């Protein structure tokens, strides 16, 4: 095959001779295209492409190691079949639901080459054919428009860099008239999780002739700012902060945008809350989530059912478990029985698990139905191991379902609540506003809720500051364990973690235990050392598996010492399959054996376990290993930690990324035998105490920091937590009832 291509080699035109493979969920297709007298195998996202159709395809020829020469399709445009025979082949292929071979013959015999025009624009005439009723004619018309709706939206958006697979999602969400709807208001695309930027919609709006001062543009811009800030953890923004940003983004007058905000509030597109002298604006979904959480907590506390605990009962539990409770652990046990909701927090080595096991045992003695849950699969697995009680992920417990608009629906709610008497949620610092709202809707008022976590860790990845707001409100019963037990105090990981969160500088010269600092003076030397540690030094010295036991945690994704660069380097060093079959996505290559992480919730991904159990849903932070790569089908399989096997295709490949190195934010809820952390060139917004503390507390057996001591010291000294604008704390205050 030639190394360079002519313009003709980037475009082919022909008739679909045969469909050899199709994934209906994302449109990925393998088709044989008749081009002149030759057959060409075309592969790519080609939704609803059918045998008999004519089409023009843009892409490039590639040489597959197994299947040979193929045409990799980047975009395509259907051409209406022009002859009666081509129309007959198209209709006979089953392309249109309700039209089989016999019906196709009848239609073409009556209308010839004009058959598709009749189906689309004069479908009532189909009812003149024997065997086609008026209702069936309408159904054929609707199905034809459904299939060609995807064509229209693809043609409209492909010039703006919107991929075919994304067009499929837009079509499924917005419906058959989506092309017309988007042309009238391209800012619709910002409202949903289509991964389309405001800048892209701005280019569309300009081309579609929408005025820069149009109300739909200004409204969309303000909503876009609020939605974008969800990624920064904010469930709301002060109007005084939002408006200057909107002025800069939209190039509009402050007072004009202030009026637009008022209009959005009046039309219920935004929610508003005045706190002291400041007005806060929020997307309604998040406003009502925090409002509901506060109301539900107050309602539960109002009908609080106190179950006094006798000291002899606690003594009995001590004997059964073979332990001795410290007095604050005893207080925690009593608090759990005396309140309908409570919070138990504490750092490493302070006995949270011991207290929790005491609480569980005593509830067992009283025949209570106990349910344990955690935000991630790894956290659920860990709490199961520590308590001996099976824990589920919150999404699995609440029976999460994915709906077409990208929202989550939970089968467990007020109408179908959980049956448990006690719900214990571990790693509750990871709870965001929407997830905690779902939890509160799923439990009965009589159910006792126990939130367990570490208040000094990072808040949730998604919007909200649930644990922090509940603790800081002073309205929810709360106990913090602080005493470090003797066996834990011997660990430098534990003692240094407590020193860090207390603002003290650990002794970085003490390399005699499970905490090491290796000084390096350049980004290159840091990455070189990280590679050496993971590939040779730590496996040789401690017997660690370089991929499964060691986790590189980075403060940032970017820069030379960030997770993106470290992933590329570690993949080359640690995966022996890097010369084999692979798939690529935006410059990243995936091979069998790669360690990967799911980076967004997807409730539509199906999984299967070795015992035959199946289900749906893979969630942000789930980690697994690629077990198979099928380059011909454009798919790969990932086996996650809990033995769920999931297939990824062209549409979903962007939802995973390499996980040899991950950000500290992504490590929440997980523990690793060994953590290696680059500490060099850390961006100022990320150089703070809680981030460092979270990284250290992820390590079970060994923590190794590599880099600049002064940066480490600055992180210890910087106690400024990431600011999050939320309303939950205020809603818990009686002043805002």
N, C-alpha and C positions, 0 to 999 in steps of 0.2 A: 504494500500500500504506500502511496506517496506520502511524503512528510508534509507537504503543503497542499492546500485545497484551492480549487477555483471556486468562483461564485456558484457555478452549477452544482458542485459537490456539496454545497451547503443547503441545497433545496432540491426536493424531488416532488413529482406530481404523478399521481396514479390512482388506481382503484383498489379498494381493500378486497383482496382475494380470500383471506382466511384470518380469523382471530384464533391464535394458538394459546393465549393466556390473557386473563383479565382479572384484576382485583376491583370488584364493584365498589368497595368502600372509598377508594382513592383515585380510581380511574387509570391505574398503571396497567399498560396493555403491551402485549407482544403480538404484532400483526405482520402478515405477509402482504406486501403491496406490489401489485402488478404495475411495473413502470415500463411501458413499451412492451417488449417481448421478454423482459427480465423480471424475476421476483426478487424483491428486497425485503429483508427482515427489519422492521422498524420497532424500536422499543422506547417507552417513555409514558408520560401521563397523557392519555388520549381518551378522556371520558366519553362514553356513549358512542364511540366509533364502532361502526357495524359493517359487516360484509356487504359488498355491493356499492358502498359509498365511494365517491371520488373525493380526494382531498389533496391539499398541497402542504408539504411538511418542511419545516426549517430545522436544521440541526447540523450534525456532522457524522461522518463515517468513523467507526471505531473498530478495532480488532479485538474481539473477545477471545481469551485464551482457550475456551472450550467450544463456543458456538461460532467462532469465526467472524467474518465481516458483518457488521450491523449498522443501521442508521439510528443514531441516538437523537430522538426528537426533543427539541426545545419548545417548539410551538407548532400548531397546525391550524389549517383553515378548511372546513368542509366545503365541498362544491356540490351543489344539487345535482343528482343523477339526471343526465340530459336525454337519455334514450329510454324507450319503454322497457327494453330488456334489462337495463341497469336499474331502473325503478323496481322492476319485478324482483330482481335478485336482492335488492335492499329490503323491500317489504317482506319477502319470503324468509329472510334471515332471522326474523323475530325481533328486529330492532325496535318495533313499536308494539308494545303490549296490547294484545287483543287482535292482532293481525297475524294470522298464520299463513302458510303457503296457499291453502285453498281460498282464503279471503283475499290474499294478495292477487291471485289470478283474476278473481272477479273484479277487483278494483281496476287493475291495469287493462283488462279486456274492455271495461266501460270507458275509462278516462285516458288510457295510454300514457304518454310522457308527461301529461299534465296532472297525473294522479296526486303528486305531493302538493301541488298548488291547491287542488280540491280539498285535500285533507286539512291543510292549514287555513285556507280562507273561505271555503264554501262547503264545509263539512256536512251541512244538511243534505247535500246532494248524495252523500253516501247512503242515506236511508232509502234511496230508490233502488238499491241493489238488494236482491232477495237474500235474506239472512242477516241483514244489518238493520237493526232498529234505530230509532232516533236517539235513544240513550246510548247505544253502542257507538254511534257515529260521533256523539259528543265526547265520549270517553277516548276514542281514537284521536280526536283533535287535541284533547287535553294532554294526552301522552306525547303526541308529536311536539307540542309546544314545550313540554317539560324537557324533552331531549334536546331541542334546539335552543332552549333558554340558556343552557350552559355554553353553547356556541356563541351566543350574543355577548354574554358577560366576558368570555375569554377574549373575543375580538376587541371588546371595549377596553379591557384593562391590561392586556399583554404589552402594549407600547409603554406602559408605566412600570414595567418590571414586576408585575404581579404574575406569579407562576400559575400554570394550569391547575395544580393541586389546590392552590389557595382559592382559585376561582370556583372549584368544586365546593369548597366550604362555604363560600359566599352564596352560591346558588342554593345550597341546602338550607342555609339560614334565612335568606331573604326571599326565596321563592322564584317562581318562573318569570316574574316581571322585574327581576333584580337589575337587569341592564338599564331599563327605562328609569327605575327608581334611583340608581346610582348616577345616571346622567343628569337627572334633575337635582340631585343633592349628593355629591360624592362624599360629603362629610359623614354620611351614614356609615361609611367603612370604619370610621374612628370609634363608633359606639360598641363594636363587637371585637372579639379576640381574633382578629384576622392577621395580626402582625403587620399592619399597614400603617405607616407613619403619617403624621399630620402633613409633613412636607410633601409626601406623595399625593395626598388628596388635594393639596394646594395646587399642584401642577395640573391635576385633572380639572379642578374648578376653573382655572385660568383658561384652559382649552375649551371648556364647556360654556364659557361666557358668563360665569357667575361673578357678580360685582364684589370687589374686595370689601365693600361696606355693607354687604348683604347681611341681614339678621341671621340667616342660617349659618354663615361663616363665623360670625362673632360668637354666636351661641356655641357652635361646635368647638371653637378655640378655647373657650372658658371650660367647657366640659373636658376637653382634651388635657388641659393643665391639671385638673383634679384627678383624672384617670391616670395620668403619667406619674403623679405623686403618690399613688397607691404603692408603686414600686419602692418608694422611699419610706414606706411604713405609715404614711399619713392617711387617716380616714377623713380628714377635713383640712381646710386651710383658712387662716384668717383672711378676711376680705382685703385687709390692708396689705397683705403679702401677695395675694393672688393678682390683684388688679395691676400693679406695676409690671409683673411678668406678662400678663395678658396684653398690656399696651405694647411691650417690646415685641411679642410674638406676632400680634395682629396689626401693628402699626396704626392703632386707632386711639381716639381721645379717651382720657381717663373717665370723664363724666359720661360719655357715650357707653363705655363698657360697664360702668356702674349701673346705668339704666338697664342694660342687657342682663346683668346679674339679677336685678329686681324682677325683670320679666321672667327669667328662668325659675325663680323662687315662686312667683305667683302662678306660673303654669305647672308647678310641681315637678319640673325637670331637675331642680336642685332643692335641697333642704337647707334651712338656715337656723342658727341658734345664736342668741346674744348671751355672752358671758362677760359680766362686768361691762366694760366699755368697748368690747370687741365683738364683731359679728363674724361667725364662722360659717363657711359654706361647705356642703358635703354632697356627694352623690347619694340619692335617697336610699339605695341598698345598704350603704354603710351607716348612714344616720339611723335608720330604723333597726339595724342589727344591734348597734350599741344601746339604743333606747330600749329595745326588747330585753337585752341581757340585764340591764339595770332593773327594769320592771320585774323581770322573772326572779332575780335574786331577792328583791324586796318582798315579793309575794311568798317565796319559799321561807324567808326568815320570819315573816309575819306569822306563819303557821308552823313555826319551828317545833319539832318533836324532840324534846330532850330525853335521852336515855342514860340516866346516871350510872356511873361505873364504880363499883366497890373496889377498894384497894386490894381486897383478897382475890378478886377476879384477875387483876393485873399480876399479882404474885403467882397465881395459878398458871397464867400464860407464860411467865418467866420460866417456871419449872418445865412446862411442856416444850418450850423452844430451847431450853438450856442456855439462857442468856440472863443478863442483868440490865434492866432499863435504867438509864440516867434520868434524873427528875424531870427534865424537859421532854424526854421521850414519853414519860408517864403523862405529862400535861397534854401532849399531842394525842395520846390515846383517848383521854377523857374528852378533849375538845371534839374529836371525831364523832363521839356518841352524843354529845350535848348540843350539836349544831347541825342544821340541815346543809350547810356549806362551810368548808374550812379550807385553809391553805397551809401546807406544810412545806417549808423550804429549808435549805441548808447546802453548804458546799461539800466538796469531797471529804470523806472520812468522818462526817459528823453524825452518822447513824440514821439517815433518813430511811434506808431500807429496813433496818432493825425495827424502828418505830412502826413502819408500814406493815411489816410482818406481824407485829403485835396487834395492830388494828384489825388486820385481816383475820387473825386467829380468834380474836374476841367476837367479831361479827359472825364467824363460823359457829362459835359456841352458842350464839343466839339464833341460829338457823336462818340468818339473813342470806338473801341471794346477792352475791357479789360479782361485779363485772369490772375488769381492768382494761384500760385502753391507753394508747399512746399515739402521737401524731404520725410517726413513721414506722415502717416495718422493722427497722433495726432497733428502735427504741422499744417496740412491743416485744421483740424477741428477748431483749436484754431484761426487761422487767419480768418476763415469764421465767427466765433462768434464775432471777434473784428471789422471786416469791414462790415459785412452784405453781403459780396460778396462770392459766392460759390468758394471755392478753391479746387483743386484736388492735389493728390500726383503727383510728376513729372512723375513717371512711368505710372500712369494712363493717365495723360495728353498726354504723348508721345506715348501711346498705345504700351507698352512694350510687347514683345513676347519672349518666351524661345526657343532656338534652341538646337539641340542634343549635340553640343560640349560644352554646358554649358555657352555659350555667350549670351548676351542680344541683341535682335534686336528690333529697334523701328520703328513702322509704320510711325511715323512722322519724316520726314527728308527733305533734299533739294528738293526732287522730290514730296513730299507731306507735305508741310509746314503748320504750324498753321496759322489760318486766322486772329489772333488778331493783333491789332495796338500797344498794350502795353502788355508786359509780366512782371508781378511782382513776384519775387521769394523770399519768406520769409525764415528765418532760413538758409541763404545762407552760413553761416560758415560750414554747414554740406556738402556742395557740394564737391564731389571728382572730379578728372580730367575726368574720363570717362563719368560721369553723366552730367557734365557741357558741355563737347563736344557734347553730344546728344542734350542738350538744344540749343546750338548755331547752330547745323545743322537743328533744327526744325523751326527756325524763319526766316522770310524774313529780308533782309538787312534794310528795312524801318521800321521794328518793333522796338519800344523803349523797352529797357530792364532795369528794376529797381531791383537791388539786395539789399535786406534788411536783416540785421543781426547784430550780436554783435561780433565785431572783437576781443574782449578779451576772448571769449569762446574758447573751444577746437576746433581744426580743425576736418575735416571729419574723420570718422572711416576708410574709405577706402583711397587708395593712392591719394595724392595730397594735395595742400594747396591753393585752388583756391582763397578764399576771401582774405587771407593774402597776397598772391602773387599779386593780383590785386591792393590792397591798397598800398603795399610797392613798387610797380613798379612806382608809380607817373604818370602813363599814363592814368588812368581811373578817370574821375570826381568822387569826393568822398567828402561826408560831414559827420561829426561826431557830433551827438547831445550829449551834456555833462551836460547841466543844469538840475538839479533835481527839478521837480515841487513840490509845497508845499504839496499837498496831499500825494505824494509819499515819501517825505522826512520824514513824520511821521512814516514810516515803518522802523523798524530796519533791516529787510531783505534788503531793498533797500539801506539804508545808509551804512550798514556794507558791502554789496557787493561792493559798490564804494570805501569804505575804503580798502578793501582787494586788489582790482585791482590797487589801488594807493600805495600799499605797507605799509599801515597803519594797526595797530593792533586794531581790534574792542574791545570795553569794554565788555569782556566776563562775567563780574559780573552783568551786567544789564539784569535782567530777568523779566522786566516789560512789554515787548511788544510781538513781534512775532518771536523773535530770542533768543534761549536759549542754554547755554552750560552746560552740566552735567559732572562733573569731575569724572573719574573712573581710577583706577590705575592698572588694569589687564585686559587681553583679556576676561577672564571669566566674570568679572563684567560688561564689556562693552556689551557682547552678552546677558547677563541676563537682563540688563537694556533695551536694544533694544526690547527684547521680551516683557517685562513688558509694555513698552511704547505703542507698537503696539496692544497688546492684551487687555490692561485694562486702563492704565492711560490716554492716549490721547482720546480713545473713550468715557471714562467717563467724562473727563473734557471739551471736545470740540464737542462731538457728531460725531466724525469721524468714518467711517467704517474702521476697521483695515486692510482690504484687498484692497478696492477700493479707499479710500481717502489718505491712508498713503503709502508712498514709501520709502523703505530703499535704500539708495545710498551708495555704498562702493567704495573706491579708487581702490581696487583690487579684483580679483576673489578668490585668494588663502588666506591661513592662517585662523586663528580662527575667525577673524573679517571680512573676505572676503565674497563675495556674495554667494559662494557655500555653506559654512557652515551655514550662516544665512538663506538661503533658506530652508535647511533641518529642521532647528529648527522652523522657522516661519510656515512652512507647518504643522508641528505637532500641533502647538498652535492655528493656525487660521482656518484650514480646518476641519470641523466636519466629513468629509467623509473619513478620512484616514484609517478607519477600513474596508472600503468597497471594491468593485471591482476596480482593478487597472491594469495598464500596467507598465512594467519596461523597462528601457533602460540604460545600463551601470551603474547599481546600483542606478538609480534614479527612484522613483515610482511616477506615475501620477494617480491622483484621480479626480473624478468629483468635480468641484468647484475650482480646482487649478488655480492660476494666472500664465500664461506662456507668453513667448516672442519668436517670430521667430528670429533666430540668423543668417540667411543667406537669400539672395534673392532666391526665387524659382518661376519662371515664369510659371511653369507647374501645380502648385496647383490650383485646381478649387474651386471657392467659390460661395455661393448662399446667397441672401438676402431674408428676409421675404416676400418682394413684388414679388419674383420670378426672380428678376434680377440675372444673372449669369455672371461670368467672370473668368479670370485666373490671378494669381500673388499674392504672399504674400511676404512681404519684411522685410529685416533686421530691427529689432526694433519694429515691430508691436506687440502690447500686447493684449491678450484676456483671456478668461476663458474657461476651459474645461466644456462642457455641458453634454457629454455622454462618457462612456467608454464601448467598446465591447471587452471583453477579448477573446472571442471565435474567432472573426475575426481579432484580433490583431490591432484594430483601435480605434481611439477616435476622437471626434469632438471639435473644438475650435470656440467660438464666439468672434470675434474681436470687437474692440471699435466701428467701423463703421457698425456693424451689418452684417459683412461677416461671414458666417459659413463655416468652412473648415474641411475636414476629413483628418486625419493623419493615415498612416499605418506603417508597419514595416520599410519600406524604408525611410520614411520621419520623423519618430519619433525623429531621431537625430538632426533635424533642429529646435526643440523647447527646451527650458529649463525653469525651474521654475523662476518666476519673482517677488516673494515677495520682494526679494532683487536683485538689478541689479548694474552693475558698473556705475560709473559716465559717462564714455564714451558712454554707451548705453542709457543714459538718454537724450542725445542731442535732441533738438526739442520738448521736452515734458515739461509739467508743472504739478505739483501735488499740491493738497490742502496742504498736509503736507509732509515734507521731514525729515527723520531721518538718520543721517550720523555717522557711527562709525569712530572715529579718534584715532586710536591706532595701533602701529606697522606698519605704512604706509611705504611700500618699498621706498627707497631713490629716484628711478627714477620717482615715482608718487607723491612725496611730493613737489608739486610746486603750485604756485599761481593760474594759470589758471584753474587747476583741481578743486581747492577749490571754486573759483569764480563760475564756472559752476554749481557745486552742490548747492550752496546757491541760485543762480538765478533760479533754477528749482522749488523753493517753492513759492506758491501763498499766503498762509495764515499763515503758521507756519514752522519754521526751527529749528530743534533740533540736536545739535552735542553732541556726547557722547564719552568721552575718555580723552586723555592727552592734557592739555593746551599747553604744550611746543611743541608738534607736530603740533598743530593748528598754533601756532606762527611761526614755521619754514616754514610752507607752505605759510603763508602770506609773509614772507620775501624772499622766493625763487622765483625770477622772470625769471628763466631760462625756457623758453618754450621748448617743445619737438622739437628737431631739425628734420627738414624734408628736404631731398634732392629732389628738383624739378627743372624743367627747364622753367616753365611758365614765371616767372619774367624776365628771360634773353631773352626769345623769344619775349617779349613785347618791349625790348630795340632795338632800330634801329641798334645797333652795330652787332646784330646777325641775321640780315635779310639776 
